[in-house]
Amino acid sequence: MKKILNALISVSDKTKLKPLLKILKNNNIKLISSGGTYKEIKKLKFECSQISDFTNFDEILGGRVKTLHPKIYSGILNIRKNKTHQKELKKNKFENIDLVIVNFYPFEQTLKKTKNNNTIIENIDIGGPTLVRAAAKNFSDVTIITSTNQYSELIDELKKNKGATTLEFRKKMSQIAFAETAYYDSVISSYFNKILKTEFPPKKITHLNLLEKLRYGENPHQEGALYSFAENNNLNKIHGKQLSYNNYNDIFSALNISKTYPKNTGTVIVKHANPCGASITNDNLESFKTALACDPVSAFGGIVSCNFKINETLALELNKIFIEVIIANGFDKKALKILKAKKNLRLIDASYFSFKNNFKFNSFGDAVLIQSGDHKKLSKKDFKVVSKRKPNKVELENLIFAFDTCRFVKSNAIVLVNDKSTIGIGSGQPSRLDSCQIAIDKMKKFFKRDGEIVAASDAFFPFVDGIEKLVQSGVTAVIQPEGSIRDKEIINFANSTNTVLVFSKTRHFRH
């Protein structure tokens, strides 16, 4: 136990102070503070000494230097059982500081409000993190509080221990404190990386907030958690049981696709992080039905993502099949009533979700692969027609839709499309030829309509056999990235079979 006699309070967030000050007063703890915090404490009618009176040194440099003083840091950092430390304190007439309550200038919030560099720089806290690190280092003797969320826990601790704190409590607060300073510095580091356009600095520091501790990871024997660079991920779960690690993996895969489609037109169904059906049309009900028709067997137990608001009619249709999660840009009241009848079905409003952080992380052991995200919006200028037969407007739109969907399918990936709806998807095969066959087999099994069929490949065909297999199955137009040493052979084959061939100027390969 360590009895608290003196407390230093310097907070940017001055809410929730009154109950805390009351318990400190009840335990005869002397308060030291400065600036706005001192004024707030006096306004709440509690006794408090100004830091400048405590140190006999006025604030200088417009408040940039106020707590940085030997009397403050000696009071925090001295080891109470160290006789030399105690002699030095006595010689200098310094007092112990047993409790430090600090939260920082709101640097992260400032970034959201302004782009003014001077304002941003002035919101980099120096004294606060220094106080926190000093107190956290000396947790054997000093208690450190870094958030208003910890006030109630401190109050309970002081009540239970009659104005003292336990070593276990101080150690826990120290752990949180060092994470707080590290997080704060990481946000500042990221800001400078951004303004200097340094995407891959010599030391990469990330700042993540725990959003949810998951029941387990990919399998029950693995642990899992969801973190975010922001305070939340703007996914509002409005119904259903807790989301799992695998649910989130599928949700992010689904959003990756549906958010690239034109607003209010697209539906994608995802299973095991791969699309098993996708469609874009102005008729939202038709969009879902044609996406489902691509592979209704694989869709069982999948995730449906719609980039539009779900209405009653679509909700009735969705209710006919087993789905784990439905994502939409909102649900109307009647749709919610229908879908909530299934108590385990998760409903997620993704109206405000967007891909703000443009990095993708993949870790293994001590190594971490980092790359920028593939969120490029595709347009006609990203492609070139290389065959003698030119695509008409509808064919080109279908080809671009096929390619846009194909880039989110695990490679090797082949996507067959009719009328802006997938009708066959081959994914995740070591051989591109095998992916062609899987896509064709899916099409033959489920596609019951008429119309032209186009195909997309996420990488170039290394040999003619892949495109040949597609053409033999009824494909009349193909889109693929350029870059093979056999591109001319592929072009010659397309011309000999009167097939439209379009090359993408960029590759979109997904392992």
N, C-alpha and C positions, 0 to 999 in steps of 0.2 A: 504494500500500500504506500502511496505517496500523497501526503496532505498537500492541498493547493492553498498557497498563501497569496500569491500574486499572479494576475492574469493579464496578458497583453491581447487586446482586441483591435484588429485592423481589417475591416471587411468592405468589399465593394457592394455586395448584396446585404442591405441592412434590414431585411425582413426577418421576422421571427425572433428578434432580439429580446423582447420584453420578458418572456418566460425564462429565458436563459439568464438574463441579468438578475431576475428575482431569486433564482436558486444560488447564484454567486453571492448575492447580498446576504441571503439567509445563512451562508457558510462563512461570512466575514472575509470574503476574498477581495483584495484590493484590485482595482481596475486601472489599467494604463491604456491610453489610446491617443489617436491623433486625427487631425483633419475632420472629414465628414462623419467618421465613426464617433469621434469625441462629441461632436455637436448632437448627434442622434441619441447618444447615451444620456447626455444632459437634458435633452428634450424629453426623454422618457423619465426624467427625474431620478436618476441614479448618480451616485458619487463616482467620480472618475478623475484621474490625473492625466494631464497632457504629457505626451512623450517628451516634448521640449522642456517641460518642467522637471520631468524625471531624469533627463540626461544633462540638463543645463546647457542645451545646445539647440538653437532655433532651426526649424526647417529651412532648407536653402534650395536654390535652383528650381523655384516654382513648385516645390513639393517632391521633386525627383529624389531628394535625399532628406529622409526624416527618421527612418528606423535604423539606418545603417550607422550604428554607433557601438563602441566597445562595451558600454554599460548594458546595452540590450543583449548583445550576443554573448557576453560573459555570463549574464544572468541566465541565459538559456542553455549554453553549452557546457557550463562547468559540471564536473562529475562530483556529486555530493559526497561521495566516500573518499575522494582524492584529497589528501591533506594539503598538498601544494596548491591545488586549485582553490581550496577554501582560504588559505593564507593570502593568496593573491586577491581574492574577492574582498577579504577583510581590509587589506592594505588600501585598496582603491575605493572602499566604502560602496561596493556594488551589492545589489540584492538579487536573490534567486527569482527567476520567472518560471513558474511551474506549469502554466497553462498558456498556450498560444492558440488564438482563434483567428484564422485568416482565410479569406477567399479572394481570388485574384481579380484584377481589372478584366472586364469582359472582352478579351481579345477576339475570341471566336464569334461572339455576337456582333462585335464591331465590323468584322469582315462581311457580315450579311447586310449591314446597314449602309456602308460607305465604301468608296474606292479611293477616298482621299488618303494618300500615303502618310501625311503628317498626323492625321487623326489616328490612323492605324498604328503607327509607331509609338505614339503617346499612350496607347492602350496596351503596350507591352509592359507587364508588371515586373519590376526588379526586386523591390523590397519584400513583396509578398512571398514569392518563391524562395527567397533567401531565408526568411524567417521560418518558413515551413520546413525547409531542408535541415536547418539547424535544430529545430525542435524534434523533427522525426529522427534525426541521427541520435539524439540524446533521449530516446524513448524510455530508457531505464529510470529517468528522473522527471521527464517532462511529458505532458499530454498535448497532442496536436489535433486540432479540429479544423477541417478544410471545407466543410459544406454545411449549409443550413439544414440539410437532411440528417446531419449527425447530432443536432442540438438535443433532440428528444432522448437519444441514447446517452449523451453526456449527462443530461438532467437526471435520468434514472440511475446512472452510475454514482453521481454525487449524492443522491438521496440514499441509496443503498449503503454507501460507504462513508457517510457523514463528512462529505467534503473532500474525500480522497478518491483516487483511482487505482485500479489494479494494474499489475504489469501486463496481464493478458489484454486488457482493454487498450493500454498505451501502445502495445506492440501492434495490435490490429489497426489502430488509427495511424500508426507510422507507415504500415504497409500501404494503406489507402493514400496517405500523403505523398509518398514517393511516386506512386502511380499518377497522382494528380499533377505533380510538377513535370513528370516525364511527358504526360499527355499535353500539357500546356506548351512545353517547349517544342513538341512535335508539330502542333498546329502552327507555331511561329516558323519552324523550319520549312513546313510545307508551303507556307505563304511566300517565303523567299524563293523556294524552288519554282513556284508558279510565276512570280514576277520576273525571274531571271530565265524562265523557260528551260529549267534544268529538270528533265523528266527522270533521269537516272543518275543521281548524285553518288559520290563515293560511299556515303553512308545513307541508307534509306530508312527513314523513321516513319512509322505509321501511327495513327491515333484512332482507336476503335472504341465504341461504346457497346457494352453488353446489352442487347435487346431482349434476349431470351435464353435461358438455360433449357436445352432440349432434353427430352426423356432419355435419348441415346443418339448415337451417330448413325452411320449407314447401316449398322447391325447392332443388335441389343448389347453386345459385349463392348461396344465402342462408346465413348463419351462424345457429346456434341453441344454446340452453342451457336447462337446467331449474334454476330456483331455488325455494327454499322459505323461508317465514317461520320455519319450525322447522328443527331440525337434520336432519330427514328428513320424508318425506311419508307414512310408514306404508304404502307400497305395496311389498310384498315380491315382486320378480320371482324366481321359483324355477326358471324354465327358459326357454330360447329365446334368439334373437339380440337384439342391442341394439335398444332402442326408439327410434323416430324422433320428430321434432317432431310430425308428423301423428298418429302412434300416441298420443302423450300427449294431444293435443287431443281425439281420439276417446275415450280412456280417461276423461278428466275429464268429458266429456259423458255417457258411459255411467254413470259413478258418480253424477253429478248426478241421474239418473233412478232408478237401481235403489236408491239409498240412501233415497229418499222412500217406496218401497213398503214394506208391512208385512214385517217380517223373516221370512226363510225361505220367501218365496212368489213372488218376482218375478224375471223374466228380461227383459232388454232387449238388442236387437241394434242396433248403431250403425254407420252408414257415413257418412263425411264430416261428422261431428259432429251428424248427424241420426238419430233413431231410425227404423229401417225395420221394426221389429216389437217388441211388448212384450206381456207377459201376466203376470197374477198368479193363482196357484192353489196350493193346498197340495200338489198333485202336481208335484214339481220337473221330472220328465221331460215331463209334459204342458205345463208352463209353457214350456219351451224349444220343444217341437214347435209349439205354437200361435203363439208369437212368430215362429218361422221361417216358418210358413205364411202370415203376413201379406204377405211379399214375399221369397220365397226367392231371387229373382234378385239383388235389391239386397244381400241378406245375404252374397253371395259376397265373400270377402276383407274381411269386416267384423269387428267386435269384439263378443263376447258377454259380458255382465255379469250374473252371478247373485248375488242377495243371500242365498245359502245355500251349504252345503258340497256340492261335486260328488262324486257316487259313481260306481262302476264302470259302472252301467247308463247313466247320462247321458253318461259319458265315451265309451262306445262309439258313442252317437248323435252326439255332437259330432265324433267322428273321421271321420264320413261326408262332411263338407263342408269346404271350404277356409275357414279362419278365421285372421286375423292374431294376435288376442289373445283369451285367455279370462281373465276376472276372476271370482273367487269368494271366498266366506268360508271358504277352505280347500279342500283336495282330499284324499280318502282315498287310501291307499297304492295300491290297485288302479287307481284313476282316474289317478293320477300315472304309473304304469307305462305305461298305455295312451296317454296324451296325450304323454308324453315321447318316444314313438316318432317323432314328427315333430320333428326337431331344431330347426327354425326357429320353431315355434309358441311364442309367449310365454305363459307362465302366471303370473298375478299373484294373490297372496293379499292381499285387501283387508279382512281381518277387522278390522283396527284403524284403518282409514281413516275419517276424519270431516272435515266442513267446519268447521274451527275459526276460520279467518279469514273474517269476513263481508264481505269487499270484493271487488269485481270491477274489474279494471283494463283499460283499452283505450287504447292510445297511438297518436298520429299526429304525427310530427315533434316539435315542442317541447310539444305539448299532450297531456295525459293525462286521460281521462274516468275517474272513480271513482264507483262506486255500491255500495250494500250488496247482498249476494247475495239471490237469490230462493229461500230454503229454507223458506218458510212451509209448515207442515203443514196440509193442507186437511181440513176436517171439515164436517159437515152445516150447522153454524151459519154457514158462509161463503157459503151459497147460499139462494135463495128461489124457490119455485115461483110462476110468474106466469101460467100457463095454466089453463084450466078443468079440463082433465084432469090429474090428479095422478099422479106416478110411484109405482109400488109400490116395495117395498124393493130388489128386484133391479135395477130400472131406475135408481133413484137411485145405487146403488153403481156401476153401469156408467157412469153419467154422470160421477160424481166421478172414477173411474179414467180416463175419457177426457180429462177436463179436466186432471187431474194430469199425464198424459202429454203433452197438447197444449202445455203451457207450456214444454216443453223442445224443441219443434220450432221450427225457424226460421220466422219469420213471412213472409208470412201463413200460418197453420197451421190445418189441418182434420184431425181424427182421427175415424175411424169405428171403433166397438167393438161386439163381440158377446161376451157371456159373459166379461167382464173381459180380453179379448184384442183387440189392434188388428187390424183387417181392411182398413184403408185409410188411408194417410197422405199428405196433400198439404202440401208445405212450400216455403218460400222464394220465393213468387211475388209479384210486385207487385200482382196482382189476387187478392182473396179468392175471387172466382168461379172463377178458374183453379185455385186450390188445392182447391176443392170438386170440380172435374172430375177432377183428378189422383187424389184420394182415392177417388172413385167408380170410376174406371177400374181402380185397383189392386184394389178390392174385387171388381169384376166378373171380373177376371182370375184371382184366386187364392182367393176365398172360396167354399168348396164346402159349407158347413154351413147348417143352418136356424137360425132364431131371430131375435129382435128386434134391430134395429140402432139404435144411438144415435150421436150426433155431438157433437163438441166443437169450438168455435172459440175461438182465443186472444184475439180481440177481438170487439166487437159487429159485427153485420151492418149495414152502412150503408144497404142496400136489401133489399127482400124477395127479390130474385132469387137470393141465395145460399142462404137457407134453403129457398126453393121448389125449387131444384135438388136439395137433399139429400132433401127429402120425396118428390119424384118418383122418387128412386132407391131408396126403401124405408125411409128413416130415420123412426122413430116418436117419437123424443125428442131434443131438442137442448139443449145447455148452452152459454152464452156470457156474457161480461161485460155488465153493463148500461151505459147511458150515451149511447146514440145518440138524436138528436132524433127518430128514427123507431122508437124502441122500441115505441110503441103499435101501429104498423103491423105490426111483427114479431109482437107478441102477438096481434093480430087475425087474422093469417094462421095462426098456430099453432092458435088456437081454431077457425077455419073448416075446418081439416084434421084436427082432433082429435089434434093433435101435442102431446106434453108439451114445455113450454118452461121451462127453469130459468135464472135469472140468477145470475151470480157477483157478489158484492159487491166483488171485487178483480179487476183485470186482470193477466194474466201474459203479457206480450208479449216475444218474444225475437228481437232483430235478428240 
